[in-house]
Amino acid sequence: MKYVRLGNTGTLVSVIALGTMTFGERNSWKLGGVPVEEASKMVNRAYDAGVNLFDTADVYDGGRAEEILGESVKPFRDEVILATKVRGKTGTGINDQGLSRYHITRAIKESLRRLDTDRVDLYQFHGWDSITPIEESIDVMQDMIDEGLVIYPGISNFSAWQMAITQSLALNKGYSRYVSAQMNYSLLNRDIEHEVLPFLSYAEMSLLVWSPLQGGLLSGKYTDLNSPPKGTRLGDTGRVFPYFEKDQYPAILEKINTISAEQGVTAAQISLAWLINRGSIVLIGARTLEQLEDNLNAVNVKLTPEQVKELEEVSAQREMYPNWMIKNQNYRNMTN
Ligand SMILES: NC(=O)c1ccc[n+]([C@@H]2O[C@H](COP(=O)([O-])OP(=O)(O)OC[C@H]3O[C@@H](n4cnc5c(N)ncnc54)[C@H](OP(=O)(O)O)[C@@H]3O)[C@@H](O)[C@H]2O)c1
């Protein structure tokens, strides 16, 4: 396993982290329904492979994923970084959601109870809340840090301007720095390269990638997206998520398959290796132990510069304005 700093902190985290969205017998989102025994084996296997970052959320299988993760990591709780999230709908009440002080204050208690722990190591806003002033959310986050309930604050699914004001306000108030952003990123969706990645680099924040295989599509197992087999995410949910440009899919997949044959590894490993190669921490998801094993091995894949170039050419997106104009205007080079 390889380890990198979490944001600009002194805490080291594995470049492969385990996501738990497939955990939970209720299988409420039809993403896997992995029962506790199997999930525990996955957590143990990941830990044995050197994974020390485990991600969940209060909304995964109605909180069951947090319970399963908490139970599974118990023997090595203090050797791992437990990450969870708040914002999604956790109940039927009108205030059982969002980033208000009222909701977060209750949500952290529930997450701690389900995880059966005294602290959340990385507590992430699961998305922007358009009605709660961000000042209210960062104030309560800091209170939880001061109380020892949270170690590091993080965010997820924010746009770059939302990240920028969150971080600036926090730093101006003398609060803890937000250490990470959890975002969708893959060879099928490179949107965050336009604005988010430059900001993360500027702010010294880590990128935690969610759905790095774009829900399994980049494992190369689907031959026809219109008739996916049962027992797969696409077959069971009937929904392509996260979104991507379908036109690009065949060419990207063909390139991944060519490179996986060259390397003698799987398509999933090539897709994950590309992300790791770019400095991401990837949150792998798995329905089975075999998939987990496959994905863990991505850390050993070394893409050649030529292979990286080919993958990036075939998956390239149009450069957005004003980025191309900023480059045009960047005439001040140091070698003049
Ligand atoms: N912050 C957010 O808003 C957000 C959103 C989504 C996810 N997340 C986090 O990101 C984690 C990973 O997301 P994800 O589960 O969507 O990741 P993903 O890697 O894009 O998709 C995982 C799914 O792909 C299939 N798969 C995985 N490895 C495979 C392999 N080697 N060969 C064939 N199929 C394979 C499995 O589905 P099937 O076998 O069922 O087809 C598996 O459940 C989550 O657990 C969660 O922690 C966060």
The ligand as an SDF file (V2000), in Angstrom:
LIG
                    3D

 48 52  0  0  0  0  0  0  0  0999 V2000
  -19.8560   11.5920   -1.5410 N   0  0  0  0  0  0  0  0  0  0  0  0
  -20.7740   11.0690   -2.3240 C   0  0  0  0  0  0  0  0  0  0  0  0
  -21.7480   11.7380   -2.7240 O   0  0  0  0  0  0  0  0  0  0  0  0
  -20.6280    9.6380   -2.7350 C   0  0  0  0  0  0  0  0  0  0  0  0
  -21.4370    9.1210   -3.7690 C   0  0  0  0  0  0  0  0  0  0  0  0
  -21.2310    7.7980   -4.1360 C   0  0  0  0  0  0  0  0  0  0  0  0
  -20.2580    7.0180   -3.4990 C   0  0  0  0  0  0  0  0  0  0  0  0
  -19.5120    7.5510   -2.4820 N   0  0  0  0  0  0  0  0  0  0  0  0
  -18.4450    6.7790   -1.8090 C   0  0  0  0  0  0  0  0  0  0  0  0
  -17.6190    6.1680   -2.7960 O   0  0  0  0  0  0  0  0  0  0  0  0
  -17.5470    4.7690   -2.5610 C   0  0  0  0  0  0  0  0  0  0  0  0
  -17.3580    4.0340   -3.8700 C   0  0  0  0  0  0  0  0  0  0  0  0
  -18.4620    4.3290   -4.7290 O   0  0  0  0  0  0  0  0  0  0  0  0
  -19.0210    3.2220   -5.7070 P   0  0  0  0  0  0  0  0  0  0  0  0
  -19.4250    2.0140   -4.9440 O   0  0  0  0  0  0  0  0  0  0  0  0
  -20.0330    3.8580   -6.5870 O   0  0  0  0  0  0  0  0  0  0  0  0
  -17.6790    2.8740   -6.5290 O   0  0  0  0  0  0  0  0  0  0  0  0
  -17.4550    2.2590   -7.9850 P   0  0  0  0  0  0  0  0  0  0  0  0
  -16.1420    1.5910   -7.9220 O   0  0  0  0  0  0  0  0  0  0  0  0
  -17.6460    3.2760   -9.0380 O   0  0  0  0  0  0  0  0  0  0  0  0
  -18.5970    1.1690   -8.1470 O   0  0  0  0  0  0  0  0  0  0  0  0
  -18.5840    0.0300   -7.3390 C   0  0  0  0  0  0  0  0  0  0  0  0
  -19.4390   -1.0520   -7.9630 C   0  0  0  0  0  0  0  0  0  0  0  0
  -18.8980   -1.4310   -9.2260 O   0  0  0  0  0  0  0  0  0  0  0  0
  -18.8960   -2.8460   -9.3470 C   0  0  0  0  0  0  0  0  0  0  0  0
  -17.4950   -3.2720   -9.2760 N   0  0  0  0  0  0  0  0  0  0  0  0
  -16.5440   -2.8270   -8.4060 C   0  0  0  0  0  0  0  0  0  0  0  0
  -15.3670   -3.4040   -8.6440 N   0  0  0  0  0  0  0  0  0  0  0  0
  -15.5510   -4.2240   -9.6850 C   0  0  0  0  0  0  0  0  0  0  0  0
  -14.6800   -5.0750  -10.3950 C   0  0  0  0  0  0  0  0  0  0  0  0
  -13.4000   -5.1890  -10.0510 N   0  0  0  0  0  0  0  0  0  0  0  0
  -15.1910   -5.7900  -11.4290 N   0  0  0  0  0  0  0  0  0  0  0  0
  -16.4860   -5.6740  -11.7720 C   0  0  0  0  0  0  0  0  0  0  0  0
  -17.3660   -4.8820  -11.1330 N   0  0  0  0  0  0  0  0  0  0  0  0
  -16.8970   -4.1520  -10.1000 C   0  0  0  0  0  0  0  0  0  0  0  0
  -19.7160   -3.3710   -8.1810 C   0  0  0  0  0  0  0  0  0  0  0  0
  -21.0960   -3.2840   -8.5310 O   0  0  0  0  0  0  0  0  0  0  0  0
  -21.9650   -4.5130   -9.0600 P   0  0  0  0  0  0  0  0  0  0  0  0
  -21.2470   -5.7920   -8.8200 O   0  0  0  0  0  0  0  0  0  0  0  0
  -23.2110   -4.3970   -8.2650 O   0  0  0  0  0  0  0  0  0  0  0  0
  -22.1820   -4.2170  -10.5090 O   0  0  0  0  0  0  0  0  0  0  0  0
  -19.4480   -2.3150   -7.1230 C   0  0  0  0  0  0  0  0  0  0  0  0
  -20.4090   -2.2670   -6.1160 O   0  0  0  0  0  0  0  0  0  0  0  0
  -18.8470    4.4670   -1.8220 C   0  0  0  0  0  0  0  0  0  0  0  0
  -18.8000    3.2450   -1.1100 O   0  0  0  0  0  0  0  0  0  0  0  0
  -18.9630    5.6490   -0.9200 C   0  0  0  0  0  0  0  0  0  0  0  0
  -18.1320    5.4870    0.2130 O   0  0  0  0  0  0  0  0  0  0  0  0
  -19.6940    8.8590   -2.1110 C   0  0  0  0  0  0  0  0  0  0  0  0
  1  2  1  0
  2  3  2  0
  2  4  1  0
  4  5  1  0
  4 48  2  0
  5  6  2  0
  6  7  1  0
  7  8  2  0
  8  9  1  0
  8 48  1  0
  9 10  1  0
  9 46  1  0
 10 11  1  0
 11 12  1  0
 11 44  1  0
 12 13  1  0
 13 14  1  0
 14 15  2  0
 14 16  1  0
 14 17  1  0
 17 18  1  0
 18 19  2  0
 18 20  1  0
 18 21  1  0
 21 22  1  0
 22 23  1  0
 23 24  1  0
 23 42  1  0
 24 25  1  0
 25 26  1  0
 25 36  1  0
 26 27  1  0
 26 35  1  0
 27 28  2  0
 28 29  1  0
 29 30  1  0
 29 35  2  0
 30 31  1  0
 30 32  2  0
 32 33  1  0
 33 34  2  0
 34 35  1  0
 36 37  1  0
 36 42  1  0
 37 38  1  0
 38 39  2  0
 38 40  1  0
 38 41  1  0
 42 43  1  0
 44 45  1  0
 44 46  1  0
 46 47  1  0
M  CHG  2   8   1  16  -1
M  END
$$$$
